[in-house]
């Protein structure tokens, strides 16, 4: 419970919400999924992503790439549905009008980068 609450009210809700879609469809472990996603979230967390990339480079960490390549439209839709179901994470990250800020199309484009 406490772990879930800390995530829900932290400042990385976008990464977690998107990562749940990866985990559900592809079986990606949540921590790895968070890294895959966070690497692409400069629009939401510019300073954090910059620092993250520096840590990845300094520690020679390999972030999996292109894990969504070759997925079908239905598979993308499944991930999008799972992710958008994480309403508390989205609301905390983007505010009460989060649904205007993260459209299905925008989320699809993000998943395609992963």
N, C-alpha and C positions, 0 to 999 in steps of 0.2 A: 504494500500500500504506500509506504513512505517513498519508495523508489519511483513508483508511478506518479505520485504527486510532485516529486521534485522535477521529473521530466515535463509534466504537464505545465508547470509554472516556470520553467527555465526559459532561456532565450534561444533555444535551438529547436523549437517546435516544428519548423519546416523540415529539418533533416529527419527527425523521428517519424513524422507523418508519412513522408515519402518512403522511408526505409521499411515501414510496415508493409507496403505494397510489394517491395522486393522480397521480403521474407515470406510473405504469403504465397506468392507465385513461384519464386525461384528457390526458396529455401535458404536464402542468404541470411547468415547469422546477423543479428540486429546490430552489433557493434561494427562489423565489417560494412554492413549496409549504410550505417550512419557515415562512415568515412567515404564511401563511394559517393553518396549524395552530397555530403558537406563540401566535397571538392568542387562541386558545381554551383554552389549557392552564393557566389560573390554578390549577386544582386540584392540579397537579403542581409548578408553578414560580411560586408567587404573587408573590414579589418580582421575579423575572425578567420575568414578563408585565407587571407594573405598570411597570417601567422601559421595557420594549419599547413599550408603549402611549404612554408619554410621548415617546419618541424618534420614534415614528410621527407623533404630533400635532405635535411641535416642527418636524419636517422636512417636514410636509405630504405624507406618503407615503400613497398609496392602496393599501390591501390589498384584493385582489379578494374579493368577498363572494358568497355563495349559489352557488358553483360546482358544488355537488352537487345543487342543486334539479332535480327532474325525472328523476333517475336511477332505474333499475329496481332491484328487489330483487337481481337477478342481478349488476348492476353494483356495487352495494354489497358483495355477497358477494365479488366479485373483489378489490375494494380491501381488504377485511378479510383475505382470504387472503394477499395480498401483504404487508400490514403485519405480520400475525402470523408470517409467515415470517422476519422480521428478529429472530430470537430473541436474538442477542447484544445488540442495542440494548435490547430489552425487559428482559432480565435485568440489564443494567447500570443501567438507569433505575429499575427497580422491585424488583430483588432476585430471588433464586432461585425464589420463589413467584409470579413475575409473572403466570402464567397464571390465578391466582385473583383477581388485581387488575384485569386488563384482559380482560373477557369479550367475546365477539362482540357481545353486546347493547350493552355500554358503548362499544365501538368504533364500532358502527353509529350510536349517538346522537351521538358526536363527529363522525363524517363528515357527519351530517345538519346540523350547525351550520355547516359550512364553505361 
